[in-house]
Each structure stands twice: as C-alpha cells, then as structure tokens.
Amino acid sequence: MAKHKPDGRVVRGHERTVNSYDRRPGNRSPGRCILIVCEGAETEPNYFSMLREYLKLPIVSIKIKERAGAPISVVKEAQALVRKRQQDIQNGRKNLPPFEAIWCVFDVENPHHNQTFDRAVQMATQNDFQLAVSNPAFEFWYVLHFECTTRPFADGGELKEYLKRHIPDYHPAMSVFGRLIGSTPTAVQHATHILESHPQDEPFPNPSTRVYLLVKEMIAMSPSGRAHFE
C-alpha cells in the first residue's frame, strides 16, 4: 500500500529509481509505430492529437479509455489493444505494423483515493509499457510551459485553479496547444529539473510529470520536429 508524506508526496514500494522509468528517445524512425492510451476524455487526447498533427506523425495511435476511473483500467486497455493488434496481424492484416512502444498516460490525482495506482505501475512495468504519469494531474505539464515550481498540490482541482494564473479561462475541454507549443523545450527542461531534484526513491513525486518523456519520443520520431526543437 502506498505511503504518503505530510506534504502530499507519494512514497512507492517499487524498487526502481527515477532514472529507471526514463525512456531515452534517441533518433526514432518516422515509421515507428507507437500506441498512446489516455484516461482523460478531452485534455490528454486533445493535446496529443494536436502534437501528432503538428509533428506529422499519422502512424502514432491515440486511444482513449473513457470513464477509466482508475489507472489500472488504462493499463488493461493497453493490454487489450496490444493483443488485438497482434491478433489482427496474425489474421492476415499485414498492413498493420506492430506497436513498437506503448505509453500509458494517467494521473496520481488525490493519492489517498487512488487505490489502483501502485498496481497500475506494476502491471505496466511487467508488460514493458512506458509511463507518462503526472502528479497530481496532466495540467502540471501545462504549468511547466510557464514556470518551474515545486510546490505540492492537494489534488488535480487545486492544480487546475493554479494553472489559471497563466491561462485565466482554462477548462479541461479547451485547446491550449497553440499557446504551449513554442515553450515545449522550456517545459521539458523544467520537468527534467524537477524530477532530478527529488530523491531517487520517489519516481512520481508531487508535483512532477513524465509527459515530457513521451513528448521527446514523438519529437525524436519527427524529422520536422527534430529540426524545429533541436
């Protein structure tokens, strides 16, 4: 069972360090096929759909686990989609490339009420799925485009209110991609710095996000993205 520090940070029982969750993008081929499974119905898929279009990566597959309710359902959905892709290929659909990387995107939110988080991380690790986890919520990735802060948040609701300092009219369904894309390198630097500043036994501290790893992966797959950002 997860332990919690007084400041809201989550102490996990995993034996992995912060760096062991990092995926080193390197130079990915534009033809590389990756699967992204999100728990949100609007915020996460909207952002990644816009990023996919911006980077000209039609082969990136984005799936939404609607009414996910818990991180474990995102990982189970990823398992089901991988099995279906493998079965489709075996049944003769040779035009379908196998998924070369599978990313699960979900939040810690309020750790005291998120009972499946540890199991989701364990299951994803066992299946060699990559994790783009945010604590407490995906919107922390948005915040990092404007500032680098290490103040903990009680839950996703408090974080969303904090984001309104930078996007006053923010709501989860709105498209903010155009406001963020130019500051992507800054957000990556901020996210990296925050994780490196936390103890190594806290892979998902409050606040933090590993969304930057998936963003870097997608940029590395895109010739235009590499030229623009690197």
Protein Blocks (a to p, Z undefined) as FASTA:
>chain_A
ZZddfkopacdfbfbdfklmpccfbjadfklccddddfbfklmmmmmmmmmmmnopakbc
cdddehklpaklmmmmmmmmmmmmmmmmmnopambccdfbdcddddfkjmklmmklmmmm
mmmmmnopacddddfbfklmmmmmmbccfbdcfblmlmmmmmmmmmmmgcfkbcfklmmm
mmmmmmmmmmmmmmmmpcfklmbacdddfklmmmmmmmmmpmklmmmmZZ
